[in-house]
């Protein structure tokens, strides 16, 4: 089950583009992930969610269990990064204006539940359709010295440009990806390395925390050897879905639905959970 269009039970794909969010709105995309995934499952509605944060390190819950979190947070602050703790496990990633976050949110198939690897393969195939060519093969395997390493790290010539994660809520699945499109990827890697060096003074690179090496990661535009904007990446991702099937992207319905009683209530619940989780930073 690796053909994305086969999972679209309707030709209409809801699109929600939050664009670039500043610190007061950091919790929103994380709260929306669970709500949109639940909605997708209930209504058999595929959704694409784009978002960015202006300048932050997104910590996973595992990152909050380092030996000296305060020293790690101080290092990030010195490098100019805000911090937010997401509503999922795993490890930290950088988000800034050169990094695009993409969530592909799908209702679970009625005939056969999609496996974790099948879901990741869908995202991998989507990115391959959008950006792979005869000179640039996009591979999926763990880049162990990257930040937030995982089995479905996406790379070109061994350099990671994107990482993946998943959320499963009721009858929906959210396959999430960050893409380092442009900007200073070396600085991102160095800042994450400093975070772990400061917060794990005696066990850097041990106990499931990565020994971050900034040189194993790169921007997509550098790997493709052409200037690339975040807007162009979004346009290309939409285009390849329309090339193989006459998908219609609806960016009007979700903002209207957000004012409904169900959405208002569910978003409020998830925002409260995010607020409680981020009290660790106080």
C-alpha positions, 0 to 999 in steps of 0.5 A: 500500500504505497500509492498515495492516490489510492488512499484518497477516497474523495478527490477533494483534499482539505489544505490548511497552510498556517505559514510562519508562526511566531512564539505566541502561536507555537502550540497551535500546529501541535494541537491541530495535529490530533484534532485534524487527524480525528476529524479525518478519520471520522469524515474520511477526509484527507488533509494536508497541513503546512506550517512553520515556526519562526525560530525554535527548537522543538523538543520531544518528551525524551529531550526533557529527560536529559541530565541537565535540561536548564543548561541545554535551554540556556545554550539554545537561548544563547543561539537565538532559539525559542523552545517548545515541547511537542505532544509526542515522544522522540527527539528535537528538531529545529524549526525556522523560516527555511524549514517547512513542516508538512503533515499528510493526514489520512483516514485509515483504510476500511479494508486493511489498517495501514502499517507504520512503515507503509505510512512512512513509505507514502510520505517518502514516495510523495517526496520522491515524486516531487523532487527526485530526478535522474541525478538526485536519488532520494533514499530513506534510511537512518542517518544516526549522527543527524538530529532526531534520527529515524529509519525513514530519514530522507537523504540525497547522497547520504546527506539528510534533508528531512525527518519523519514522524507519525501520530495515530488518533482513532481512525486517522493517521498523521504522517509528519515531515520536516524539510530543511529547504534553505537557510543555515543548516550548519548552524541548526546542527551546531545548535542542536549539538550544543544543546545535547552537549550542555544537557548531557555533560557526561553522556553525550551521544549515549542512552538513545540521544544522538551524537549530532554531527552537523556535517551529515545534514544539508538543505534540499536546495543545496542537494539539488543545486538550485535555489528553492523557496518554501513556497515553491516546495509547497507548490510542487507537493500540491502539483504532484498530487494533482498530476496523477489524479484530479485532486481539488485542494480546498483551503476554505472549509477548514478555517470555517469549520474551526469556529464550530462547537466541535472544533472549538472544544477539541482545539481547546482541549489540545491547547490545554495539554500543550500548555501543561506539557510546556510548564516544564520550561518555566 
